[in-house]
Amino acid sequence: MTKIGFISLGCSKNLVDTEVMLYNLHSRGYEITPSEEEAEIIIINTCGFIESAKQESIENILDCVELKKWGKCCHIIATGCLVERYRDEIFTELPELDGILGVGSLCDIADACDAVLRGEKYSSFRDKETSPLGGDRIVTTEPHTAYLKIAEGCDNRCTYCAIPLIRGKLRSRPIEDIVKEAKDLEAMGVVELNLIAQDTTRYGLDLYGEYSLARLVKALTAETNIPWIRLLYCYPDKITDELITELRENPRLVKYMDIPIQHISDRVLARMNRHGDGATIRSAINRLREGVPDIILRTTAMVGFPGETEEDFVELCEFIKEARFDRFGAFTFSPEEGTAAAELDGQIDEQTKQDRYDILMQTQLTVTEEKNEAYIGKTLKVLCDGYDTVAEIYYGRSFSDAPDVDGKVYFKAPRKINSGAFVEVKITEALDYDLVGEVPV
C-alpha cells in the first residue's frame, strides 16, 4: 500500500480542505503516514495569502525536494492557494514538483497520486466557482473539536486581500448540507464546533437573499446536541440584531465572537475598502456587549497599511486601550501582487511596520494581563484538550479561547481527565496569555 505524507499550511479553512483530501486518498486505498521520510508521495497544501505564508509554503516544498534528492520520497504534489495563485509559473519555478492542483481541483487528489506513481506529471485547475463545497473528511484536530466551513470565497474586496483572486466569490453551503456534516461530526465525538468562512456573517446572502448565520445556528442547535458552537471571522458591519439575540439566548452558542476590525481610522478603513467606518466598529462592539453580558471579543488589526500616518497608528493604539478586547492578534501589511493596495502610494518601510506591530502588541498585552488576573479565584468550565507528559499537567480551553489562536488553561487534577471532557477548574495563576488552575478534590 502506497504511503502518503501530508503537510497542511495556512488557516483553518485550508485545514478543512486537507481533511477532505485525506478522506479521498484513504477511500482510494492509500495509507496516510505522519512520517515524511516514510512517504512515497508527499502532498503540501499551500497557503498564498501574504508574503510570509508564501515563503513558508515554498520552504516546505524545498524541504521535500531535499528528501526526494536523498531518496526519502519519490513524488511531491502541491495543492492549494499558492498553486492556484501562480498556476502558470509554478512548474517552471519548481520543476521538482510532480503534480499541482488548484483550489477547485482538490477532488482530483487521488487521480493525481495515481498519475505520479505512473511517472506522469499531473496538473488540474478546475473552475473554482463550481467546485464541490464540503465533503467527507478525516478530522485531524483533537477528536472532540472540529472546524466546519460554511462558505467558500469572499465578496468583500478589501484592497489588501488576495482571497477573492484565489478562492473566488462567496458561495454559501445550504443549511441542510451543513447540518448533515455537523451530525456526522457529532457522531464522531465532536463536542466543539467552530464555524468558519472568509466572512461568516455574510453567510447565506447568495443563497437566501439575506444574512443567515443566526438561522444556521438555530438549525445546528435544533438538529444536534453539540454543547459548544463557536463563531469565527464575523465582520462588524454584518452583525444583525437576530444574531446578537441568538448569542444571548442560545446556551450552546458560546458567548464568544471573533471580529476582524483591521483598523479604526476612518481614512485607513476607506483605503482598505472595508465596509463601514470606525463608528460602525464601535457600534458593533457596544451592541454586542450590551446585548450579550460577559461576551468574549476577539479581533485582529493590521499596521503599516499604505498611507497610515503616525496619527492613524496612535488612534489605533488608543482604541485598543479603550475597547479592551479579550483576545487580540495583529499583523503587518504585505503588498500582494494583483491587489489594489500593492499599488497605493504611501508604502511604509518594513522597520516602521515592525516597530508599530511591537508597540500595538505590547499595548494589548497590558490589557490581556489585567483581564487574565481578574480570573484568579474564579472557577471556569474547561474543555480538556490533553495531558502534557513532560510538564505533568493537563491543558484545555474555556469558552473564552478558540483552538489554535487563543490561550490555554493548564490545570492539575486529583483524578484522570479524558480529552474531550468538560471539567470545572479553579484559576490560581495568570500568565501573559494563559491561565493556571486546579480541579478541586
N, C-alpha and C positions, 0 to 999 in steps of 0.2 A: 504494500500500500504506500503510495507516494505521500511523503510528509511535507506539509506546508507551514512555513513560518509567517507570522503576520506582525507588522508594525503599524499601529494606528496613531496618527498625529493630529493635532488641532483640537477642535472644540467637541463638545458632547454630541452635536448633530452629526459630525463626521464619525464619531464612535458608533452611532446607531447604524450608519452605512456599513461600517466594518462588520458589525454583528450580523447584518443581513447577508453580507458576502460569506461570512463564516458558515452560516446555515446552508447556503447554496453549495459551498465546497464540500461540507460534510454529507449533504444529500447525494452528491455525485460520487462519494466513496473516498474522498481524500481524508487524510489524517492530519489534524492540526497539532503542531508541536510548539511549546513555548521556547524551545531552544533553536536559535537561528542557525547554529552550527550543525544541527541535525537535519535541517530542512533541505529538501531538494529544490524547492521553489520558495523564494521569499517575496511577499507582497507588501508594498509600502503604500498605505492610504494617506496621501499627502495633504498638506494644508498650503494654501496660497494667499491667505488673507492679507498679511502685511509682510514687510521685508524680512523680519526676524523669523517668521514662520516659514517663508520660502527657503531661507538659508538652512533651517533645521531639516526641512524635507530633503534638500539637496545633500546635506551632510549624511543623513541616514542612507540615502541611495548610494553615496560613495563608500560608506562603510560596508554596505552589502557587496559592492563591486570588489572590495578588497577580499571579502570572504570567497567570492567567486574565483578570484585570481589564485587563491590558495587551495581551491578545490573543495571548500567547505559547503558551497551550494552550487547548483548548476544553472539556475534561471532566476531572473529578477523581473517582477511585474510592478509597475507603478500605476496607481489609480488616484482619483480624487481631484481636489481643487487645483493644485499646481499643474497637473497634467491637462485638465480642462482649459486652464488659462493659457498654457503655452503649447497647445497641441501641435502646432506647425513646426516648433523648434526642438521639442524635447528629444526625439530620436537622434537628431543631429548633434545636440549638445551632450547627450548621454547615450552614446551608441551601445554601451554595455547593457542597456535595458533590452529585455526580450519581449516585453509586452506593455502596452499602455491602454488604459480605459478612462474615458471621461466620466463626468458625474451622472450622465444619462445612461451609462452602459454597465453599471455595476451588476446587472443581472447576467452579464456575459462572463463573469469572472471564472466560472468553471470551464467554459469553452476556451478562455484564454490559457488556462493551465493545460488543458488537453493539447492545444496548439503548440505551446512552447516545448512540451515534452516530445513532440514530434519534430522538434528542431526548427519550427517556423517562427518568424516574427509576427506578433499579433497586435492589431490596433483596432479600437472600436470607439466611435463617438456618435452614439445615438442622440436623437433630439431630446435635450434636457427638459423641454416644455411638455413632453408627452410620456416621459419615462414613468414607470410604476412608482407609486407612493406607498411606503410601508413595506410589509413583507415579513415572513417568518424569520426569526433571528436567534442566534445563540448569545445570551446575555453575558457580557464579560465583566460587568461591575460585580460588587458583592451580591450574592443571590437574593438578598432581601430588598435591594434598591435598584431602580431602573429608570432610564430616560425614555420618554415617549414623545416622538416627533409628530407634531400635529399638523405641520405645514412645511412646504419647501419654498425656497426663493423669497424674494422681497420686492415690494413696490415703492419703498420709501425714497430711494435715490439720494441718499446722503452723498455729498460731493466727494468725500474721502473714501468711500466704501466700494470695493470691487465685487461684492457679493452678487448684485444683480447681473453683472457681466459673467460671473462664473456659474451661478445657480439659476439664473433666470427670474421670471416674475413670480409673484405669490401664487401658490397652488395649495389650497387647504384640502385636507383629507376629510371625507364625510364622517359625521359623528358616529354613525353605526360601525364604520371601519375602525375608528379609534377605540370605541368601546369594546369591540371584539378583541383587539390586541391587549387592552387593559385586562380583560377577563383571562386571557391566556397567561399574562404575566402574573396575575394573582394566583392562578393555579400552580405556577412555578414557585410560589412562596414570596413574591414581592409584597412588601408592606409599605414601601415609599415610592410614589410615582412622581417623577419630575417632568412637567410638561415643557417642551422646548420647541422653538421655531426661531426664525430670524427676528420675528416680531409676533409674539403670541397674542398680543391684544388686537392685532389685525385679523386674527383667525376668523374664517367664515365669511369675510366680506365678499370674496369672489364667488362663493357657493350660495350663500343665503341672503346677500344684499345688505347685511348689517354685521356689526361686531358681535361675535357669537361665542366668545370664550366662556362667559357665565353659563350660557346654555349647555356648552360642552361639559363643564364641571358638574352641572346638575345631572347630566346623563351618566357621567362616570360615577357619581355618588349613588345614583339610583340603581345602577347595574352591577356594581362591585361593592366589596366590603373593605377595600384597601384603606387603612387608617390615616395615612398621610398622603395628601396630594399637594404638590408644591408648584408655584408659578414662577417661571424664569423668563427673562427677556420681555418685560412688559413696558411699552412705551408710554410716557406720561400723558401724551395728548389723546390717547385712546382708552383711558381708564373710565369705564362707564359707571354710572350710579348702580346699575344692576350688579356689576362685578364687585363693587365695594360692599353691597348688601350681602352677596354670596360669601365674601371673605369674613364678614362679621357673623353671619348666622349659620354657616355650614361648619360644624365642628371637625370635619375631616379635611377641610381645606385649610392647611396650616396658615397661621397669621404671619405670612412672610411674602414679600414681593420684591423681585429684582427689577429695578427701573434704571436702565442706562440713560443718564442725562447728557453725558459728553461735555457739557459746559453750562454756564449760567449767563454769560454775557450775551445780550441780545445781538450785538454786532457779530460775534463769533458764531452763534447759533444760526444766524441768517446766512453767513458764508458757508456754513456746513450744510445748508438746506434742510435743517431739522424742522420738523413740523411742530410749530409752537415756539414761544419765546420763554424768557426767564419767568414771566408771570404764570405761564402755563405750567411750568415745572413746580413753582411754589404752590400753585393752586392744587395740583395733584397730590403733593405731599400733605398739605393741610387737610384735604378731603379724606385721604386715607387715614391719617392719624386721628381725625375727629370721628370718622365713621367706624374705625376698627381699633379699639383700645389695645395697646400693647403690641401693635403690629411691628414686625421687624422689617426695615427697609434696607435694601442693598442697592448700590449704584456703581457705575464706572464713569470716569471722566478722562478727557483727552487734553494733554498740554502740548504746546508748540504748534498749534494749527496755524497755517499761513495768515499773517497779519495780526496774530494775538499779541496785543501790547502788554506792557507791564501792568497797566491799569486793568486790563481784562483778566490777567492772571491773578492779581490781588483780589479782584471781585470774586473769582472762583474760590480762592482760599478763604475769604471771609464767609462765603456761602457755605462752605464745608463746615466751618465752625458753627454757623447758625443752624444749619439743617440737622447736624448731629446724626448722620447716617449710622446705622448699626453695623453695616458691613460695607466695605469700600475697596475698589480696585482702580488703578489708573494706568495709562499707557501714553507713550509719546507718539505724535503724529508721524506717519510713514507715507511719503509721497508715492502712491501706487500708480503705475503707468495705466493709462486708459481711464483714469478718474479725473473729474474736473478740478479737484483740489490740487493735484500734482502740477497744474498749470497756473495756479493762482499766484499773484505777486505777493511779496512779503514772506517768502520762505524763511524759516528760522533755523539757525545753525544747531548742530547736534548737541553741543555743550550746553547751550541755553535750554534746550528741551530737557536734557538730563537734570540740570540744576532745578528746573521748575518741577519736574517729576519728584525729585528727592524732597523738595520743600512741601509739596502737596501731600505726599505720603506721610511725612513727619507731622503735618498738621492733623491729618486723620488719626494717626497713631495716638495722639493725646486724647482724642475723643473716644477711641476704641478702648484704651486703658481705663478711662473713667467709667465707661459702660460695663466693662467686664468686672471691675471692682465692685460694682453695685450688685453683682450676682452672689458675692461671698455671703454665706449663711443661708442662701435660698436653696430650695430643692427643685431640680429640673427633671422632667421626663426625658430620658436619653435613649436613643436607638443605638444599641451596641453594634459596632462595625467589626470588632475583632479584639485580639489579645496580642500585645507586644511581648514576645518571649524574652527579649533582651532586657527591656525595662521592667518586665514583670508587672504590667499594668494593662487594664482594659482601656479601650478608646471607642468613642462613638460621637454622636451629634444630638443636640437638642433641636427643637423645631426651628431655632434661630440660625441653623447652619445647613446650607446646601452642600451636597457632596462635591469634592474636588476644589471648590473655590473659597470656602469659608473655613473657620477654625474647627477644633475638636474639643471634646470633653474627655479628659483622661481620668480614670477612676479605679480605686481598689474596691474589692468586693469580698464578703465573707463566704461566698459560695460561687460555684461556676455559673457564668453568664454566657448563654449561647449567642452567637452572632445572629442578628435579626430580632433579638428580644428587646422589649421596652423595659426600662428599669428606672427607678427613682434614685437620683444622685444628689447628695447634699454637697454644694460647692464650698470648698475650703481655701482655694487659692486662685488668683487670676494672673495669667501670663500676658504677654503682649497681645496675642490673638487667640489663645486657648484658655480653657478652664481646667482646674483640677478638683476632684472631689472624691467622695466615697459613698458606697451603698451602705446604709445603716444596717446594723446587725438585726 
